Amino acid sequence: MLAVALQVEQILTVGHEISKKLRGRMDLALAYANADIKQQLDELLFKGFVSEFGAGRLDDIKRYLLALQKRLEKLPVDPQRDRLQMHEYQKAHDAYQQLLGKFAGKVIPEPVREIQAKRLANAQTAPSIKPNQE
């Protein structure tokens, strides 16, 4: 029980540090990424998150928060890269949701699973086309 309390303390500390960095004046170029980070933070940390996710997922939550913290640190260096990665993630997420929609309530045949897994992997690793720099 003490180990869980210590994990929760660490998680809340990292979450608080992220929240502090999101407050205050913000560069307009970073606004979209900051909103995305805030949304992810809200989805991870809320009243009752430990009961909802369970003690077994606390390590995962801490890892996600540390990744958000790292993203926030890197963001001012190259906001365009972050924006492109968000776009690539959204494409992969949309493809996954489309796949789930096609097979809602059905067993997904193995060949289809393999093809869709390859498509998702390609969507995540496909080179991005950068917009013209003005």
ROSE-4610 file (N, C-alpha, C; in Angstrom, 1 decimal, always signed):
// ROSE-4610
residu = [M/M/M/L/L/L/A/A/A/V/V/V/A/A/A/L/L/L/Q/Q/Q/V/V/V/E/E/E/Q/Q/Q/I/I/I/L/L/L/T/T/T/V/V/V/G/G/G/H/H/H/E/E/E/I/I/I/S/S/S/K/K/K/K/K/K/L/L/L/R/R/R/G/G/G/R/R/R/M/M/M/D/D/D/L/L/L/A/A/A/L/L/L/A/A/A/Y/Y/Y/A/A/A/N/N/N/A/A/A/D/D/D/I/I/I/K/K/K/Q/Q/Q/Q/Q/Q/L/L/L/D/D/D/E/E/E/L/L/L/L/L/L/F/F/F/K/K/K/G/G/G/F/F/F/V/V/V/S/S/S/E/E/E/F/F/F/G/G/G/A/A/A/G/G/G/R/R/R/L/L/L/D/D/D/D/D/D/I/I/I/K/K/K/R/R/R/Y/Y/Y/L/L/L/L/L/L/A/A/A/L/L/L/Q/Q/Q/K/K/K/R/R/R/L/L/L/E/E/E/K/K/K/L/L/L/P/P/P/V/V/V/D/D/D/P/P/P/Q/Q/Q/R/R/R/D/D/D/R/R/R/L/L/L/Q/Q/Q/M/M/M/H/H/H/E/E/E/Y/Y/Y/Q/Q/Q/K/K/K/A/A/A/H/H/H/D/D/D/A/A/A/Y/Y/Y/Q/Q/Q/Q/Q/Q/L/L/L/L/L/L/G/G/G/K/K/K/F/F/F/A/A/A/G/G/G/K/K/K/V/V/V/I/I/I/P/P/P/E/E/E/P/P/P/V/V/V/R/R/R/E/E/E/I/I/I/Q/Q/Q/A/A/A/K/K/K/R/R/R/L/L/L/A/A/A/N/N/N/A/A/A/Q/Q/Q/T/T/T/A/A/A/P/P/P/S/S/S/I/I/I/K/K/K/P/P/P/N/N/N/Q/Q/Q/E/E/E]
num = [1/1/1/2/2/2/3/3/3/4/4/4/5/5/5/6/6/6/7/7/7/8/8/8/9/9/9/10/10/10/11/11/11/12/12/12/13/13/13/14/14/14/15/15/15/16/16/16/17/17/17/18/18/18/19/19/19/20/20/20/21/21/21/22/22/22/23/23/23/24/24/24/25/25/25/26/26/26/27/27/27/28/28/28/29/29/29/30/30/30/31/31/31/32/32/32/33/33/33/34/34/34/35/35/35/36/36/36/37/37/37/38/38/38/39/39/39/40/40/40/41/41/41/42/42/42/43/43/43/44/44/44/45/45/45/46/46/46/47/47/47/48/48/48/49/49/49/50/50/50/51/51/51/52/52/52/53/53/53/54/54/54/55/55/55/56/56/56/57/57/57/58/58/58/59/59/59/60/60/60/61/61/61/62/62/62/63/63/63/64/64/64/65/65/65/66/66/66/67/67/67/68/68/68/69/69/69/70/70/70/71/71/71/72/72/72/73/73/73/74/74/74/75/75/75/76/76/76/77/77/77/78/78/78/79/79/79/80/80/80/81/81/81/82/82/82/83/83/83/84/84/84/85/85/85/86/86/86/87/87/87/88/88/88/89/89/89/90/90/90/91/91/91/92/92/92/93/93/93/94/94/94/95/95/95/96/96/96/97/97/97/98/98/98/99/99/99/100/100/100/101/101/101/102/102/102/103/103/103/104/104/104/105/105/105/106/106/106/107/107/107/108/108/108/109/109/109/110/110/110/111/111/111/112/112/112/113/113/113/114/114/114/115/115/115/116/116/116/117/117/117/118/118/118/119/119/119/120/120/120/121/121/121/122/122/122/123/123/123/124/124/124/125/125/125/126/126/126/127/127/127/128/128/128/129/129/129/130/130/130/131/131/131/132/132/132/133/133/133/134/134/134]
x = [+0.8/+0.0/+0.9/+2.0/+2.9/+3.5/+3.8/+4.4/+3.5/+2.2/+1.2/+1.1/+1.1/+1.1/+2.3/+3.4/+4.6/+4.6/+4.0/+3.9/+2.9/+1.8/+0.8/+1.4/+2.2/+2.9/+3.8/+4.6/+5.5/+4.7/+3.6/+2.8/+2.2/+1.6/+1.0/+2.0/+3.3/+4.3/+4.7/+4.9/+5.2/+4.0/+2.8/+1.6/+1.5/+1.8/+1.8/+2.9/+4.0/+5.1/+4.7/+4.0/+3.6/+2.5/+1.6/+0.5/+1.1/+2.1/+2.7/+3.3/+4.0/+4.6/+3.6/+2.4/+1.3/+0.6/+0.8/+0.1/+0.9/+0.3/+1.0/+1.0/+1.9/+2.1/+2.6/+2.0/+2.4/+2.6/+3.6/+3.8/+2.7/+2.2/+1.1/+1.4/+2.6/+3.1/+3.0/+3.0/+2.9/+1.5/+0.6/-0.7/-1.4/-1.4/-2.0/-1.4/-0.1/+0.6/+0.3/+0.4/+0.1/-1.4/-2.3/-3.7/-3.8/-3.0/-3.0/-2.4/-1.3/-0.6/-1.6/-2.3/-3.3/-4.4/-4.9/-5.9/-5.4/-4.2/-3.7/-3.5/-3.0/-2.8/-4.2/-5.2/-6.5/-7.1/-6.7/-7.2/-6.5/-5.3/-4.5/-4.7/-4.8/-5.0/-6.3/-7.1/-8.5/-8.8/-9.9/-10.3/-10.7/-10.0/-10.3/-9.5/-8.4/-7.7/-7.1/-6.7/-6.0/-7.1/-8.3/-9.3/-9.7/-9.8/-10.2/-9.2/-7.9/-6.8/-6.3/-6.3/-5.8/-4.3/-3.9/-2.5/-1.5/-1.9/-1.0/-0.7/-1.4/-1.2/-0.4/-0.1/+0.6/+1.9/+2.7/+4.0/+3.7/+2.7/+2.4/+2.0/+1.2/+0.8/+2.1/+2.9/+4.1/+5.0/+5.1/+5.9/+5.3/+3.9/+3.3/+3.5/+3.4/+3.7/+5.1/+6.0/+7.4/+7.6/+6.9/+7.0/+6.4/+5.3/+4.7/+5.6/+6.3/+7.3/+8.4/+8.9/+10.0/+9.5/+8.3/+7.7/+7.6/+7.2/+7.1/+8.4/+9.5/+10.8/+11.3/+11.0/+11.5/+10.7/+9.5/+8.6/+9.1/+9.6/+10.1/+11.2/+12.0/+13.1/+12.6/+11.6/+11.1/+9.6/+8.8/+7.3/+6.7/+7.4/+6.9/+7.0/+8.1/+8.3/+7.2/+6.9/+5.8/+4.5/+4.2/+3.0/+2.9/+4.0/+4.0/+3.8/+4.4/+4.2/+2.8/+2.2/+0.8/-0.1/+0.2/-0.6/-0.4/+0.8/+1.1/+0.3/+0.4/-0.3/-1.8/-2.4/-3.8/-4.2/-3.3/-3.6/-3.7/-2.7/-2.7/-3.9/-4.2/-5.4/-6.7/-6.8/-8.0/-8.1/-7.0/-7.0/-7.4/-6.9/-7.3/-8.8/-9.3/-10.7/-11.6/-11.1/-11.8/-11.8/-10.7/-10.6/-11.6/-11.6/-12.5/-14.0/-14.3/-15.6/-16.1/-15.2/-15.5/-15.8/-15.2/-15.3/-16.0/-16.8/-17.5/-18.4/-18.2/-19.0/-18.6/-17.6/-17.2/-15.8/-15.5/-14.1/-13.3/-12.2/-11.3/-10.5/-10.7/-9.9/-8.4/-7.6/-6.1/-5.5/-5.8/-5.1/-5.5/-6.7/-7.0/-6.3/-6.1/-5.3/-3.9/-3.3/-1.9/-1.8/-2.8/-2.7/-2.9/-3.9/-4.2/-3.0/-2.3/-1.2/-0.1/+0.1/+1.1/+0.8/-0.5/-1.0/-0.7/-1.1/-0.9/+0.6/+1.4/+2.9/+3.4/+2.9/+3.3/+2.8/+1.7/+1.1/+2.0/+2.5/+3.3/+4.7/+5.3/+6.6/+6.8/+5.6/+5.7/+6.3/+7.1/+7.7/+6.7/+6.8/+5.9/+6.2/+5.2/+5.5/+5.4/+6.5/+6.6/+5.9/+5.1/+4.6/+5.7/+5.4/+6.3/+6.6/+7.9/+8.3/+8.2/+7.5/+7.4/+8.2]
y = [-1.2/+0.0/+1.3/+1.2/+2.3/+2.6/+1.5/+1.6/+2.3/+2.0/+2.7/+4.2/+4.5/+5.9/+6.7/+6.0/+6.7/+6.9/+5.9/+6.1/+7.2/+7.3/+8.3/+9.7/+9.8/+11.0/+11.5/+10.5/+10.9/+11.3/+10.6/+10.9/+12.3/+12.6/+13.9/+15.0/+14.8/+15.8/+16.1/+15.1/+15.3/+16.0/+15.6/+16.2/+17.7/+18.0/+19.4/+20.2/+19.7/+20.4/+20.7/+19.7/+19.9/+21.0/+21.0/+22.0/+23.4/+23.5/+24.8/+25.3/+24.5/+24.9/+25.3/+24.8/+25.1/+26.4/+26.9/+28.2/+29.4/+30.5/+31.7/+32.1/+33.0/+33.4/+32.3/+32.3/+31.2/+31.7/+31.2/+31.6/+31.0/+31.8/+31.4/+30.1/+30.0/+28.8/+27.5/+27.6/+26.5/+26.2/+27.0/+26.9/+25.6/+25.1/+23.8/+22.7/+22.6/+21.5/+21.6/+22.8/+22.9/+22.5/+22.8/+22.3/+20.8/+20.2/+18.7/+18.1/+18.7/+18.2/+18.3/+19.4/+19.6/+18.6/+18.3/+17.3/+16.0/+15.6/+14.3/+14.2/+15.3/+15.4/+15.2/+15.9/+15.7/+14.3/+13.6/+12.3/+11.3/+11.7/+10.8/+11.1/+12.3/+12.7/+13.4/+12.8/+13.3/+12.7/+13.2/+12.7/+11.2/+10.3/+8.9/+8.1/+8.8/+8.1/+6.8/+6.7/+5.5/+4.3/+4.6/+3.6/+3.2/+4.2/+4.0/+3.1/+3.4/+2.7/+1.5/+1.6/+0.5/+0.7/+0.1/+0.3/-0.3/-1.3/-2.0/-1.1/+0.0/+0.9/+2.2/+2.3/+3.5/+3.7/+2.7/+2.8/+3.4/+2.9/+3.4/+4.9/+5.3/+6.7/+7.5/+7.1/+7.8/+8.0/+6.9/+6.9/+7.9/+7.9/+8.8/+10.3/+10.5/+11.9/+12.3/+11.4/+11.8/+12.1/+11.4/+11.6/+13.0/+13.3/+14.6/+15.7/+15.5/+16.5/+16.7/+15.6/+15.7/+16.4/+16.1/+16.8/+18.3/+18.6/+20.1/+20.8/+20.0/+20.6/+20.8/+19.9/+19.9/+20.9/+21.1/+21.9/+23.2/+24.1/+25.4/+25.3/+24.2/+24.0/+23.9/+23.0/+22.7/+22.5/+23.5/+23.3/+22.7/+23.0/+22.4/+20.8/+20.3/+18.9/+18.3/+18.9/+18.4/+18.4/+19.5/+19.6/+18.4/+18.2/+17.1/+15.7/+15.5/+14.3/+14.1/+15.2/+15.1/+14.7/+15.3/+15.0/+13.5/+13.0/+11.6/+10.7/+11.0/+10.3/+10.2/+11.4/+11.5/+10.6/+10.6/+9.7/+8.2/+7.8/+6.4/+6.1/+7.1/+6.9/+6.8/+7.6/+7.6/+6.2/+5.7/+4.5/+3.3/+3.4/+2.4/+2.5/+3.7/+3.8/+3.3/+3.6/+3.1/+1.6/+1.0/-0.5/-1.0/-0.4/-0.9/-0.7/+0.3/+0.5/-0.5/-0.9/-2.0/-3.3/-3.6/-4.9/-4.9/-3.8/-3.7/-5.0/-5.6/-6.8/-8.1/-8.0/-9.2/-9.6/-10.8/-11.3/-10.9/-10.3/-9.8/-10.9/-11.3/-12.4/-12.1/-13.1/-12.9/-12.2/-12.5/-11.8/-10.3/-9.9/-8.5/-7.8/-8.5/-8.0/-7.7/-8.6/-8.4/-7.2/-7.1/-6.0/-4.7/-4.6/-3.4/-3.0/-4.0/-3.7/-3.1/-3.6/-3.0/-1.6/-1.4/-0.1/+1.0/+0.5/+1.4/+1.7/+0.7/+0.9/+1.9/+1.7/+2.6/+4.0/+4.2/+5.5/+6.2/+5.4/+6.1/+6.4/+5.6/+5.8/+6.5/+6.8/+7.4/+8.8/+9.2/+10.5/+11.6/+12.6/+13.7/+14.7/+15.3/+16.4/+17.7/+18.4/+19.6/+20.8/+21.6/+22.7/+23.7/+24.5/+25.6/+26.5/+26.8/+27.8/+29.2/+30.0/+31.4/+32.4]
z = [+0.0/+0.0/+0.0/+0.7/+0.8/-0.6/-1.3/-2.6/-3.6/-3.5/-4.3/-4.0/-2.7/-2.3/-2.8/-2.8/-3.3/-4.8/-5.5/-7.0/-7.3/-6.5/-6.8/-6.5/-5.4/-5.1/-6.3/-6.8/-7.9/-9.1/-9.4/-10.6/-10.4/-9.2/-9.0/-9.1/-8.6/-8.7/-10.1/-10.9/-12.4/-13.0/-12.7/-13.3/-12.9/-11.7/-11.2/-12.0/-12.1/-12.9/-14.3/-14.9/-16.3/-16.3/-15.4/-15.3/-15.1/-14.3/-14.1/-15.3/-16.1/-17.4/-18.4/-18.3/-19.3/-18.9/-17.7/-17.3/-17.8/-17.8/-18.0/-19.5/-19.8/-21.2/-22.1/-23.3/-24.2/-25.6/-26.2/-27.6/-28.5/-29.4/-30.2/-31.0/-31.4/-32.2/-31.4/-30.1/-29.2/-28.7/-29.0/-28.4/-28.7/-29.9/-30.3/-29.6/-29.5/-28.8/-27.3/-26.8/-25.3/-25.0/-25.9/-25.7/-25.8/-26.7/-26.8/-25.5/-25.0/-23.8/-22.6/-22.6/-21.5/-21.5/-22.7/-22.9/-22.4/-22.8/-22.4/-20.9/-20.3/-18.9/-18.2/-18.7/-18.1/-18.2/-19.3/-19.4/-18.5/-18.1/-17.2/-15.7/-15.4/-14.0/-13.8/-13.0/-12.6/-11.3/-10.7/-9.4/-9.6/-8.9/-9.0/-10.0/-10.5/-11.6/-11.1/-9.9/-9.4/-9.4/-8.9/-8.9/-10.3/-11.2/-12.6/-13.3/-13.2/-13.9/-13.2/-11.9/-11.0/-10.7/-9.6/-9.2/-10.2/-10.9/-11.9/-13.1/-13.3/-14.5/-14.1/-12.8/-12.3/-13.0/-13.2/-13.9/-15.3/-16.0/-17.3/-17.3/-16.3/-16.2/-16.0/-15.1/-14.8/-16.1/-16.9/-18.1/-19.1/-19.2/-20.1/-19.7/-18.4/-17.9/-18.2/-18.0/-18.2/-19.7/-20.6/-22.0/-22.3/-21.7/-21.9/-21.4/-20.3/-19.8/-20.8/-21.3/-22.3/-23.6/-24.0/-25.2/-24.9/-23.8/-23.4/-23.4/-23.0/-23.0/-24.4/-25.3/-26.7/-27.6/-27.2/-28.0/-28.5/-27.6/-28.1/-29.2/-29.1/-30.1/-31.5/-31.7/-33.0/-33.0/-32.9/-32.8/-34.1/-35.2/-36.5/-36.5/-35.9/-35.8/-34.9/-33.8/-33.0/-33.7/-34.4/-35.2/-36.2/-36.9/-37.9/-37.2/-36.1/-35.4/-34.9/-34.4/-34.0/-35.2/-36.4/-37.6/-38.0/-37.9/-38.2/-37.2/-35.9/-34.9/-35.2/-35.6/-35.9/-37.1/-38.1/-39.3/-38.8/-38.0/-37.5/-36.6/-35.8/-34.9/-35.7/-36.7/-37.6/-38.3/-38.8/-39.5/-38.5/-37.3/-36.3/-36.0/-35.8/-35.5/-36.7/-37.9/-39.1/-39.1/-38.8/-38.7/-37.6/-36.5/-35.4/-35.9/-36.6/-37.1/-38.1/-38.9/-40.0/-39.3/-38.2/-37.6/-36.3/-36.0/-34.7/-34.5/-33.5/-33.1/-33.9/-34.7/-35.5/-35.1/-35.4/-35.2/-36.4/-36.2/-37.3/-37.8/-39.1/-39.7/-39.6/-39.4/-39.3/-40.5/-41.7/-42.8/-42.8/-42.4/-42.3/-41.2/-40.1/-39.0/-39.4/-40.2/-40.6/-41.6/-42.5/-43.5/-42.8/-41.9/-41.2/-40.3/-39.7/-38.8/-39.7/-40.9/-41.8/-42.2/-42.5/-42.9/-41.8/-40.6/-39.4/-39.3/-39.4/-39.3/-40.3/-41.6/-42.7/-42.5/-41.9/-41.7/-40.6/-39.7/-38.6/-39.1/-40.1/-40.5/-41.9/-42.5/-43.8/-43.7/-44.7/-44.6/-44.8/-44.0/-44.1/-45.1/-45.7/-46.7/-45.9/-45.9/-45.1/-45.9/-45.2/-45.9/-46.3/-47.3/-47.7/-46.6/-46.4/-45.4/-46.0/-45.4/-45.9/-45.1]
